[in-house]
Amino acid sequence: MTIDSNDYHIHLDLVGGIAGDMFIAAMLDLHGNLTDEVFAAIASVIPTDVGKPELTKGINNNISGLHFGLNLTDQDLSSSHNGDLGDHQNNHQLNHLHDHHQAHHTTYKYLCHLIEQSPLTTNRKCVAIALLSIVAKAEAKIHNKTLDEVHFHELADWDSLMDMIASAVIIDELSKSTWSLSKLPLGGGKIRCQHGLIPIPAPATADILTGFEFFDDGIEGERITPTGAAILRYLLDSGRLVEKRPDAKLMGTGYGLGSKVFPDLPNILRAMSFQGMSKIKQKHESICIIEFDIDDMTGEELAYSGDLIRQFQGVIDLVTYTASGKKNRKVESFRILAEPEQFQQVVDYCFLQTSTIGLRYRIDNRIVLPRTLQELDGLACKKVTRPNNTDTTKVEHDALKKGSTLEQRRKLKSHIEFKR
């Protein structure tokens, strides 16, 4: 059940800070109707012998809200977490799991495979993998490793994977919304991890949040975890994060709790939903970007294949350009914009119509201005509404074919645009 209002906005108040579990708890407190869907998604990815998600009510410094965490099946694993599930702020570098959960099962590559092979929708898989990749890349950089060398114990435990799955569902359900947030609390002091004492913010967190604005409220402790940081980074990089909370009607609030207690400050993340932003006219939507390079097809073959792909159902647009590939060979690069729901069909068609044996894809976001099609003087035109409520009109290029010369086509176009 996607919340599809185009004028919906979420503001995050990082009072105590943000961790993955706090984000999920706050959003499920705000949108309780998403709980069953989030839990079902987690159950489709997390191995059944690990545990189940748990959402409980609680109070932190006299503020009530929800805790979110992983209820571990193995009691030995539960004891290794010291009861701190649902609050990675206490120590995001948790103990290793038992041997049957280690080896290749702890690698970044395996976790990506676990997500890709799950029944999650394409959008949710891409968001979850993007969140996982943000943390993994930061850890790889800090430890001077490749992504394939990064193990899950460097990202945290199964509950962090659970947080990423749950967050992906929430972000996908709110795919048409915009987000804003308060300044980020810096925190302070040191935290103990497997590498010894390190300063706060932890190195991975600091790397992920480069460019964000922080403030120091004088309260020490880990205020933002790598998973919490990855959520903020994803919202920013996907174009969903706006600088200022818009003027709108407050529709509801939700509170996610951390279990750590700060002096004179509730350790909470508050989520506030707003609706009715008359100034926001853009439509936020997800698209799939598919890319690959060709160096072994003739010009005629490339042209014909490109025409076929452009006309294929689910393809929004195709751009090709010439570049230099390995050994300085000339390659033709394809970049396709496709509907996420028809992503697999488009991929299969690319493999059938070109010689490529591999491609890249990702789910991205775009903002589309409202537009309407109309006819002026017998010419098809596209009318677009700009954010300042002004309209611009452009004649569709195909409608100019009645002009037999370039000069005539330009006159037809300028006549319509002047007339409007």
ZIZI-V849778 format. One record per run of one state. SS is the DSSP state (H for helix, E for strand, L for the rest). FROM is the first residue (numbers start at 1). TO is the last residue. If there is no record, write none. Layout:
# ZIZI-V849778
SS;FROM;TO + SS;FROM;TO
This chain:
# ZIZI-V849778
L;1;7 + E;8;13 + L;14;17 + E;18;18 + L;19;19 + H;20;30 + L;31;31 + H;32;43 + L;44;50 + E;51;60 + L;61;62 + E;63;72 + L;73;74 + H;75;80 + L;81;98 + H;99;101 + L;102;102 + H;103;106 + E;107;107 + H;108;116 + L;117;121 + H;122;143 + L;144;146 + H;147;149 + L;150;150 + E;151;151 + H;152;154 + L;155;157 + H;158;173 + L;174;177 + E;178;181 + L;182;183 + E;184;185 + L;186;187 + E;188;188 + L;189;189 + E;190;193 + L;194;195 + E;196;199 + L;200;202 + H;203;208 + L;209;213 + E;214;215 + L;216;220 + E;221;221 + L;222;223 + E;224;224 + L;225;225 + H;226;237 + L;238;240 + E;241;241 + L;242;248 + E;249;257 + L;258;261 + E;262;262 + L;263;264 + E;265;265 + L;266;267 + E;268;275 + L;276;282 + E;283;294 + L;295;298 + H;299;311 + L;312;314 + E;315;324 + L;325;325 + H;326;328 + L;329;329 + E;330;338 + L;339;339 + H;340;353 + L;354;359 + E;360;368 + L;369;370 + E;371;376 + L;377;378 + E;379;385 + L;386;390 + E;391;395 + L;396;396 + H;397;402 + L;403;405 + H;406;419 + L;420;420
